[in-house]
Amino acid sequence: MRDRDSAVKIAILGGSGKTGRAVGAALARAGVATRPLGRAAFDDLPAALAGADAVQVIAPNLHPDEPSYVAAVLAAAAEVGVGRVSYHSVASPYVPAMPHHLGKAESEDLVRRSGLDWTILQPCAYAQNLLPAVRSGELAVPYSVDAPFGLVDLRDVAEATAVVLTGDGHVGATYELGGPALVSVADVAAAAGIPARRVLAPDDAHPWLRAMFDYYDAHGLPTGGVPLRALLGRPPTAVAAVLTRDLGA
Ligand SMILES: NC(=O)c1ccc[n+]([C@@H]2O[C@H](COP(=O)([O-])OP(=O)(O)OC[C@H]3O[C@@H](n4cnc5c(N)ncnc54)[C@H](OP(=O)(O)O)[C@@H]3O)[C@@H](O)[C@H]2O)c1
């Protein structure tokens, strides 16, 4: 009988999360077997990674110590001979005003000095983040509705991840992943035919999210779309197309 794990090619840390599921689906579409891993993998990381050809590292949202999470995965990968790693970072990781971005900047440094064959992906905020608000009939956000973002389709980000993990020429590369154009929340609202409004952050919002909203309010999160277009071999999906495709989902 064929061993259950014999076909596993790519281990996905955070594979049961929102991003990880999208990456797993993209790899499956590319015909690659995956091993999605959640928090239980940290009970014995070397065993969880053994036999994989590569590992995709995705930390959970707002992990309190992302560098430690990433360091543990890198050490385990090295221990069991998984030589290829791709790290899911964020656009503009080095922003001292946003603690969770700084955690990714520090983690990127660990990845680059790991001795493994690495690639770093820096996606902008996903267009999908706005779907619940669009469904509610009003795009109410706790930052300026006119701030510029390179909002990106999570499905495109996942497809690009599959490209770097299965293709040649991506070792030692850092790719900023933005959508096809800079857009504001007001632009997205106009495309959806609903109003946009700036509201106060909820009183119980995580302090790191408050810091992010303040930064978004002043600067947005502009992100270039050229690397994603190059990786996909087609234009990245526009936010309006994401809404049309995903609103019924
Ligand atoms: N949302 C965006 O627009 C955006 C943009 C750029 C980058 N990012 C980044 O993308 C990453 C993934 O975001 P996401 O929303 O997809 O994540 P998520 O859904 O919160 O990820 C959950 C995953 O992390 C695992 N996990 C949860 N707590 C853990 C712990 N303490 N130790 C180990 N594993 C744990 C979960 O495993 P279990 O199933 O076992 O709980 C699950 O596999 C984040 O680092 C985020 O900053 C997000």
The ligand as an SDF file (V2000), in Angstrom:
LIG
                    3D

 48 52  0  0  0  0  0  0  0  0999 V2000
   -5.0550   39.5280    5.5830 N   0  0  0  0  0  0  0  0  0  0  0  0
   -4.2510   40.2480    4.8160 C   0  0  0  0  0  0  0  0  0  0  0  0
   -4.6790   41.1400    4.0740 O   0  0  0  0  0  0  0  0  0  0  0  0
   -2.7680   39.9430    4.8130 C   0  0  0  0  0  0  0  0  0  0  0  0
   -1.9390   40.6170    3.9130 C   0  0  0  0  0  0  0  0  0  0  0  0
   -0.5720   40.3380    3.9240 C   0  0  0  0  0  0  0  0  0  0  0  0
   -0.0590   39.4120    4.8120 C   0  0  0  0  0  0  0  0  0  0  0  0
   -0.9040   38.7980    5.6740 N   0  0  0  0  0  0  0  0  0  0  0  0
   -0.3310   37.8290    6.6170 C   0  0  0  0  0  0  0  0  0  0  0  0
   -0.7730   36.5510    6.2510 O   0  0  0  0  0  0  0  0  0  0  0  0
   -0.5890   35.6940    7.3830 C   0  0  0  0  0  0  0  0  0  0  0  0
   -1.7180   34.7240    7.4490 C   0  0  0  0  0  0  0  0  0  0  0  0
   -2.9170   35.4100    7.7320 O   0  0  0  0  0  0  0  0  0  0  0  0
   -4.2600   34.5650    7.8610 P   0  0  0  0  0  0  0  0  0  0  0  0
   -5.3610   35.5140    8.2100 O   0  0  0  0  0  0  0  0  0  0  0  0
   -4.3840   33.6580    6.6850 O   0  0  0  0  0  0  0  0  0  0  0  0
   -3.8990   33.6980    9.1230 O   0  0  0  0  0  0  0  0  0  0  0  0
   -4.8150   32.8580   10.0480 P   0  0  0  0  0  0  0  0  0  0  0  0
   -6.0750   32.4060    9.3340 O   0  0  0  0  0  0  0  0  0  0  0  0
   -4.9470   33.5690   11.3650 O   0  0  0  0  0  0  0  0  0  0  0  0
   -3.8650   31.5780   10.2720 O   0  0  0  0  0  0  0  0  0  0  0  0
   -4.2880   30.5710   11.0380 C   0  0  0  0  0  0  0  0  0  0  0  0
   -3.2500   29.4650   10.9210 C   0  0  0  0  0  0  0  0  0  0  0  0
   -2.2230   29.6560   11.8930 O   0  0  0  0  0  0  0  0  0  0  0  0
   -2.2330   28.5460   12.8000 C   0  0  0  0  0  0  0  0  0  0  0  0
   -2.0040   29.0480   14.1610 N   0  0  0  0  0  0  0  0  0  0  0  0
   -2.8430   29.8020   14.9000 C   0  0  0  0  0  0  0  0  0  0  0  0
   -2.2780   30.0800   16.0970 N   0  0  0  0  0  0  0  0  0  0  0  0
   -1.0880   29.4520   16.1210 C   0  0  0  0  0  0  0  0  0  0  0  0
   -0.0550   29.3590   17.0800 C   0  0  0  0  0  0  0  0  0  0  0  0
   -0.1370   29.9630   18.2630 N   0  0  0  0  0  0  0  0  0  0  0  0
    1.0570   28.6570   16.7570 N   0  0  0  0  0  0  0  0  0  0  0  0
    1.1670   28.0410   15.5720 C   0  0  0  0  0  0  0  0  0  0  0  0
    0.2200   28.0950   14.6130 N   0  0  0  0  0  0  0  0  0  0  0  0
   -0.8970   28.7960   14.8840 C   0  0  0  0  0  0  0  0  0  0  0  0
   -3.6100   27.9360   12.6610 C   0  0  0  0  0  0  0  0  0  0  0  0
   -3.5560   26.5780   13.0520 O   0  0  0  0  0  0  0  0  0  0  0  0
   -4.8330   25.8560   13.7250 P   0  0  0  0  0  0  0  0  0  0  0  0
   -5.7560   25.5200   12.5770 O   0  0  0  0  0  0  0  0  0  0  0  0
   -4.2480   24.6530   14.3700 O   0  0  0  0  0  0  0  0  0  0  0  0
   -5.4400   26.8390   14.6820 O   0  0  0  0  0  0  0  0  0  0  0  0
   -3.8580   28.1110   11.1750 C   0  0  0  0  0  0  0  0  0  0  0  0
   -3.1590   27.1410   10.4050 O   0  0  0  0  0  0  0  0  0  0  0  0
   -0.4460   36.6050    8.6050 C   0  0  0  0  0  0  0  0  0  0  0  0
    0.8870   36.5450    9.0570 O   0  0  0  0  0  0  0  0  0  0  0  0
   -0.7820   37.9720    8.0640 C   0  0  0  0  0  0  0  0  0  0  0  0
   -0.0780   39.0020    8.7180 O   0  0  0  0  0  0  0  0  0  0  0  0
   -2.2370   39.0100    5.6840 C   0  0  0  0  0  0  0  0  0  0  0  0
  1  2  1  0
  2  3  2  0
  2  4  1  0
  4  5  1  0
  4 48  2  0
  5  6  2  0
  6  7  1  0
  7  8  2  0
  8  9  1  0
  8 48  1  0
  9 10  1  0
  9 46  1  0
 10 11  1  0
 11 12  1  0
 11 44  1  0
 12 13  1  0
 13 14  1  0
 14 15  2  0
 14 16  1  0
 14 17  1  0
 17 18  1  0
 18 19  2  0
 18 20  1  0
 18 21  1  0
 21 22  1  0
 22 23  1  0
 23 24  1  0
 23 42  1  0
 24 25  1  0
 25 26  1  0
 25 36  1  0
 26 27  1  0
 26 35  1  0
 27 28  2  0
 28 29  1  0
 29 30  1  0
 29 35  2  0
 30 31  1  0
 30 32  2  0
 32 33  1  0
 33 34  2  0
 34 35  1  0
 36 37  1  0
 36 42  1  0
 37 38  1  0
 38 39  2  0
 38 40  1  0
 38 41  1  0
 42 43  1  0
 44 45  1  0
 44 46  1  0
 46 47  1  0
M  CHG  2   8   1  16  -1
M  END
$$$$
